[in-house]
Structure formats: C-alpha cells, structure tokens
Amino acid sequence: MRVALLANLKKNAPSWPGMSPDQWDDLDSEETIEAIVKGLQVGGHEAEFFEANLSLVETLPPFRPDICFNIAESHWGDSRESQAPALLEMMRIPYTGSRVMSLALALDKAMTKRVLAFHGLPTPPFQSFERMDEPLDDDMTFPMFVKPTREGTGMGVSAKSIVHNELELRRQIKEILTRYRQPALVEHYIDGREITVGVVGNLRGPVARRMPGDEDAPRITAGLHFLPPLEVDLARYPAEEAGLYTGRVKTELADDFYYLCPAPVDEEMLIDLNWYTAAAFRVMGCADVARVDFRLDRHNNDKPYILEINTLPGLNPRISDLVIEARAEGVSHAELINSILLQGAARYGLLPKGIQLNWPAARLPLSD
C-alpha cells in the first residue's frame, strides 16, 4: 500500500517569546519518524512523511495515499489531535487510529473522566477549574493532584502537582491557568503504583459504546490484543520527583527509563486491568491502538483507577511505553507499526488478500 505518515516534528513547531519550555514536549522526534517510515517500508509499503498542518490539503492528493498512518498532535486548539483526521475525512482519505470524536474527547482529560464516570468505570473523583477562585466541591478531599486538562507527556506534572491544603491547591491551579492557558484538572490523588496497558486491535461484533449493567455479563474483548502491562519503577528516580511520572522523567530522564515489563501483578489483577482497558477503549470509541494509564491505590488493596486513555500513544523505537510492551512479547517496532496499519486498513476494507489480523500481523525481517 501507499502510506502517508502524518506527524508533527518538534523541530518544525512554532515558537514565540515567553512560551512554556515544555510547550512541544508531546511532538515527535526525527528518530521516531524515520523508524516508522522504515518499518512501513520493511512491511512492503511505499511510505513518506508529511508534516501535519494545513499544507496537507495540497501535499497529500498528489501522493495519492491508500491510507494515512496518523500520529499527528497538531499545534493549536482544544481539540488539536482531531484536526488532521478531520481534514482527512473531508478529503475522504482513510487513516489509522481513533476517529475525530474519540481523539477530541481523549485529549480533554476532564471530558474523558466524565465519560468513564458515566459508565461506572473507576476513575478518581475530580473537578475542573477554569478560574482560580472557583469553590471546591464538597466531595473533593486532600491530598489532590493538579494538572493541565489538555496536555500529554507529563506536561505540567511535578512534585508540586500533589497538593495537601487549600493554599497549595490555589497556587497550583493558578500555575496551570497561567502557564498553559487552559482549565486545570484536579483529582483525588491516588498513592500507589503506576501501570499502563497498551492494546492493538478493534472490538468485534455488536459493540455498543456503553457498559453492561449486569456485573455478570460477558466481558467483551474479542478482537483486541493486550500488550504486557508496564510499571514505571518510580522508586528509582530522584526523590524530588515525589514518586510521580513527571514531565522531567518523561523528557530529561527519558534515556534512563526505569520500568518493569511485564509488571509484577497477579493473574486476577491482570484480568481486571485488561478488562478496564477494553472497557475504556469501548466507551471512548477508540480504534486500532490505545494505551490506558492506571494507578493502584495502595491504601485500598491496590484497587486500579483509570487516570486517562491515550489514543495517540508514543511510538519512539527506544523509549515509548507501547513499544517497550510489544518488545516484551518479542514483537519488533516494525511489526508493531505494521500491525496498527493493517488494523486500520481492515476497517476500511483495504486489507490485502492473504493477510490475517493475527498478532503480530506479520513477522518481518527487521528486529529491534
């Protein structure tokens, strides 16, 4: 197939005086782009990178892609991750990954948590603040955790994100509102282990975007492949990170990433984590690939709480969680990339003859 890789390179991002130094931490490196293009080519596809901005309207049609491999974050707006897919839908060009609505919802952590809470999925109590002086809801209890509503890669997350009283809360809300110019998400802080579960595939059969009311109803996961859970070994990072997966850990310390994969969890916990991952994937209407982040409450028998769902999980060949999880199964970066591609192609009826949606979709000669 002819595949256009859509992404936003950090080196191409705009800049301005006074911008936050972590403004573009979630954009991609040249290393990531080169690895994905090479992986697609090893899979037998013609692949080319396109910067995902308004120029796509002019640059994509001459290339005539069969499908786009989308990891575009974009630059502006409260639904920026949905912008490139919206352009593709206007041009009627297929693309991998979640659709416009799911991408917009998942980027907004408060909206994601409203959807999760509506469906009875475990997520910490929360409140969204658009002003520093908004009153605190009665059901919110300290300690709390404060972060930007619409950022990723640990942006805005530091030891100061954990607040223990009203004064610390207001200071941190002010910091988020001023620095990121977006609402602050405040949630009850879950003290415990941090685990993430990646998933590749698409739910099969008549799947409604709601959870069954009967707890004994079958847990629908057909069509999804769950990657081994990854635990961030937070104890190995400097004490000033306060046991958090901070922005500094994800960027400055990324090359010294400490993790356990597969995470040391018992079979019952693994079943629950996979089920909650599938449930979040289902109610958010995700497609092809996602990653769900959890905290296990050490004060409540390690009860898992969903923090967020990432519909555009990182695909750096060395340090991205999803890639590390795949590697733990003996699946190379190229095989992961091609598996995601073929899941998207199958949704559009583009799957080449003879290709089966196994895991991984095909064994390739390139290994990590």
C-alpha positions in Angstrom: 0.0 0.0 0.0 0.9 3.6 -0.4 1.1 5.1 3.1 1.4 8.7 4.2 2.8 9.1 7.7 1.2 12.2 9.3 3.0 13.7 12.3 4.3 17.0 13.8 8.1 17.3 14.2 9.4 19.2 17.2 11.9 21.0 15.0 9.1 22.3 12.8 6.9 23.7 15.7 6.3 27.4 16.0 7.9 29.4 18.8 7.3 32.8 20.5 8.7 34.9 23.3 7.6 33.7 26.7 6.3 30.3 25.6 6.5 27.5 28.1 9.7 25.5 27.7 7.7 22.2 27.6 5.2 23.6 25.0 6.0 21.0 22.4 7.2 18.0 24.5 4.5 15.8 23.1 5.6 16.3 19.5 7.7 13.8 17.6 11.4 13.5 17.0 13.1 12.7 13.7 14.2 9.4 15.2 10.5 8.4 15.6 9.5 9.5 12.1 12.5 7.7 10.5 11.8 4.5 12.4 8.1 4.4 11.4 8.8 5.1 7.8 11.5 2.4 7.7 9.1 0.0 9.5 6.4 0.6 6.9 8.9 0.1 4.1 10.1 -3.2 5.6 6.4 -4.2 5.7 6.4 -3.9 1.9 4.7 -0.5 1.8 5.6 2.7 0.0 5.8 5.3 2.8 6.5 9.0 3.0 6.3 11.5 5.9 4.1 14.6 5.7 4.1 17.4 8.3 0.5 17.5 9.6 -0.6 21.1 9.0 -2.9 22.9 6.6 -0.4 22.1 3.8 -1.9 18.6 3.7 -4.7 19.8 1.6 -2.2 20.5 -1.2 0.5 17.9 -0.5 -1.5 14.7 0.1 -3.6 14.5 -3.1 -0.6 14.3 -5.4 0.9 11.4 -3.3 -2.5 9.6 -3.6 -2.2 7.5 -0.3 -4.2 4.4 0.1 -4.2 5.2 3.8 -2.5 7.6 6.3 -0.6 6.4 9.4 -1.7 9.1 11.8 0.2 10.2 14.9 -0.4 14.0 14.4 -0.6 16.0 17.6 -1.1 19.4 15.8 -0.3 22.8 17.5 -3.4 24.8 18.3 -6.8 24.5 19.8 -8.6 22.5 22.5 -9.2 19.6 20.1 -5.9 19.8 18.2 -5.3 16.0 17.9 -8.5 15.6 15.9 -7.6 18.3 13.3 -5.6 16.2 10.9 -8.2 13.4 10.9 -10.9 16.0 10.3 -9.1 17.2 7.2 -8.6 13.6 6.0 -12.3 12.9 6.4 -13.1 16.0 4.4 -10.8 14.6 1.7 -12.2 11.1 2.1 -8.8 9.6 2.8 -8.6 6.6 5.2 -6.3 6.8 8.3 -5.2 4.6 11.2 -6.3 5.1 14.8 -9.2 6.6 16.5 -11.7 8.9 14.8 -12.3 12.6 15.2 -14.7 12.5 18.1 -12.7 10.0 20.2 -9.5 12.0 19.6 -11.1 15.2 20.8 -12.6 13.6 23.9 -9.4 11.7 24.9 -7.3 14.9 24.6 -9.6 16.6 27.2 -8.9 14.6 30.4 -11.9 16.1 32.2 -14.2 15.0 29.4 -12.7 11.6 29.4 -13.3 11.2 33.1 -16.9 12.3 32.7 -17.4 9.5 30.1 -15.7 7.0 32.3 -17.7 8.0 35.4 -20.9 7.9 33.5 -20.2 4.3 32.6 -19.3 3.4 36.1 -15.6 2.8 35.4 -13.2 3.5 38.3 -11.5 7.0 38.0 -10.5 9.3 40.9 -13.1 11.9 42.0 -12.3 15.1 40.0 -13.2 18.7 39.4 -12.3 21.1 36.5 -11.3 24.7 37.3 -11.5 27.5 34.7 -10.9 30.2 37.4 -8.6 30.1 40.4 -11.4 31.2 42.8 -14.0 28.5 41.9 -15.3 26.8 45.1 -14.1 23.3 45.8 -16.8 20.6 45.5 -17.8 19.0 48.8 -16.8 15.5 47.7 -13.2 16.5 47.0 -10.7 15.6 49.7 -7.0 16.1 50.1 -4.4 15.1 49.0 -5.3 16.2 45.5 -3.4 16.2 42.2 -3.4 19.2 39.8 -2.5 19.0 36.1 -3.4 20.7 32.7 -6.7 19.3 31.2 -5.4 19.0 27.7 -1.7 18.1 27.7 0.3 14.9 27.5 3.9 13.7 28.1 3.7 14.7 31.7 3.4 18.4 30.9 2.7 20.4 34.0 3.3 17.4 36.3 5.9 17.8 39.1 6.2 17.2 42.8 4.1 20.4 43.3 1.2 18.7 41.5 0.4 16.9 44.7 -1.4 19.4 47.0 -2.3 18.9 50.7 -4.2 22.0 51.5 -6.3 24.9 50.1 -3.3 27.2 49.8 -1.2 24.7 47.8 -4.3 23.9 45.6 -4.9 27.5 44.6 -1.3 28.1 43.9 -1.1 25.1 41.6 -4.4 26.0 39.8 -3.0 29.5 39.2 0.2 28.0 37.8 -1.7 25.8 35.3 -4.1 28.5 34.2 -1.3 31.0 33.7 1.3 28.7 32.1 -1.0 26.6 29.8 -4.0 28.9 29.3 -6.5 26.0 29.8 -8.5 24.6 32.6 -6.8 22.8 35.5 -7.9 19.3 36.2 -8.0 18.5 39.9 -8.5 14.9 41.1 -8.1 13.0 44.3 -4.5 11.8 44.5 -4.1 8.0 44.3 -1.0 7.0 46.2 0.4 3.8 44.6 2.0 2.0 41.7 1.6 3.4 38.2 0.8 0.9 35.4 0.0 1.3 31.7 -1.6 -1.2 29.4 -1.4 -1.0 25.6 -3.9 -2.6 23.3 -3.9 -3.2 19.5 -6.9 -4.2 17.5 -10.6 -3.5 17.2 -13.6 -4.9 19.1 -15.6 -7.4 17.1 -19.3 -8.0 17.0 -22.2 -5.7 18.0 -20.4 -3.5 20.5 -22.3 -0.6 21.9 -20.5 2.4 23.4 -21.8 1.6 26.9 -21.1 -0.9 29.6 -23.5 -3.7 30.5 -25.5 -3.1 33.7 -25.2 -6.7 34.8 -21.8 -7.3 36.5 -22.0 -11.0 35.5 -22.4 -10.1 31.8 -19.7 -11.4 29.5 -16.6 -9.2 29.3 -16.3 -8.3 25.6 -12.7 -8.2 24.5 -12.8 -10.1 21.2 -10.6 -8.5 18.5 -8.2 -6.8 21.0 -4.7 -7.9 21.8 -3.5 -6.7 25.2 0.2 -6.0 25.5 2.1 -6.9 28.7 1.4 -4.3 31.4 4.3 -1.9 32.1 5.0 -0.5 35.5 7.1 2.7 35.9 9.7 1.9 38.6 9.2 5.2 40.3 11.4 4.3 43.3 14.5 4.5 41.1 14.0 8.2 40.2 15.3 11.2 42.2 13.4 11.9 45.4 12.4 15.4 44.1 10.1 13.7 41.6 7.9 12.7 44.5 7.2 9.2 43.2 5.5 10.7 40.1 5.8 10.0 36.4 6.6 13.7 35.9 7.3 15.7 32.8 11.0 15.7 33.7 11.1 11.9 34.0 9.4 11.6 30.5 11.7 14.1 28.8 15.1 14.9 30.5 15.4 11.5 32.1 13.8 9.5 29.2 17.0 7.8 28.2 17.3 6.4 31.7 13.8 5.0 31.8 13.2 2.5 34.7 10.4 0.1 34.2 9.1 -3.4 34.9 7.6 -5.1 31.9 5.6 -7.3 32.3 4.6 -5.6 35.5 4.6 -7.9 38.6 0.8 -8.3 39.0 -1.1 -11.4 39.8 -3.5 -13.1 37.3 -6.6 -11.6 38.9 -5.2 -8.1 38.7 -4.1 -8.6 35.1 -7.6 -9.7 34.1 -9.0 -6.6 35.7 -6.5 -4.2 34.1 -7.1 -5.7 30.7 -10.9 -5.6 31.2 -10.8 -1.9 32.2 -8.6 -1.2 29.2 -11.1 -2.8 26.9 -13.9 -1.0 28.6 -12.3 2.4 28.3 -11.4 1.6 24.6 -15.0 0.7 24.1 -16.8 3.6 25.7 -14.4 6.2 24.2 -15.0 4.7 20.7 -11.3 4.0 20.1 -9.8 2.3 17.0 -6.7 0.3 16.2 -4.5 1.2 19.1 -4.6 2.9 22.5 -2.9 2.9 25.9 -4.6 3.2 29.3 -2.9 4.6 32.3 -3.7 3.3 35.8 -2.8 4.0 39.5 -3.2 1.2 42.0 -4.4 2.6 45.4 -2.0 1.2 48.0 -4.5 2.2 50.7 -7.3 0.2 49.2 -5.9 -3.2 48.3 -4.3 -1.9 45.1 -7.6 -1.1 43.6 -7.0 0.1 40.0 -8.1 3.6 39.0 -8.1 4.8 35.4 -6.2 8.1 35.0 -6.6 8.6 31.2 -6.6 6.9 27.8 -4.1 7.8 25.2 -5.4 7.5 21.7 -2.1 8.5 20.1 0.4 6.6 22.2 4.1 7.4 21.6 5.9 5.2 19.0 9.5 6.1 19.6 11.5 3.0 18.8 13.5 3.1 22.1 11.6 4.7 24.9 7.8 4.7 24.2 5.7 2.6 26.6 3.8 0.9 23.8 7.0 -0.1 22.0 8.6 -1.5 25.2 5.4 -3.5 25.9 5.5 -5.0 22.4 9.2 -5.8 22.8 8.5 -7.7 26.0 6.4 -10.1 23.7 9.2 -10.4 21.2 7.5 -8.0 18.8 9.7 -5.6 16.9 8.9 -1.9 16.3 8.3 -2.6 12.7 5.9 -5.4 13.5 4.0 -3.2 15.9 3.8 -0.4 13.3 2.6 -2.8 10.6 0.0 -4.4 12.9 -1.5 -1.0 13.7 -1.5 -0.2 9.9 -3.3 -3.4 9.0 -5.9 -2.9 11.7 -6.8 0.5 10.1 -6.7 -0.9 6.6 -9.1 -3.7 7.6 -11.6 -1.2 8.9 -11.7 0.5 5.5 -11.8 -2.8 3.6 -8.2 -2.3 2.3 -6.7 -5.4 3.7 -4.5 -7.1 1.1 -5.5 -10.6 0.1 -3.9 -13.3 2.3 -3.2 -11.0 5.2 -4.7 -12.2 8.5 -5.1 -9.9 11.5 -3.1 -12.1 13.8 -0.7 -10.7 16.4 1.6 -9.5 15.2 0.1 -9.1 11.7 3.3 -10.3 10.1 6.7 -11.4 11.1 9.2 -9.1 9.5 13.0 -9.4 9.0 13.7 -6.1 10.9 14.3 -6.6 14.6 14.9 -4.1 17.4 
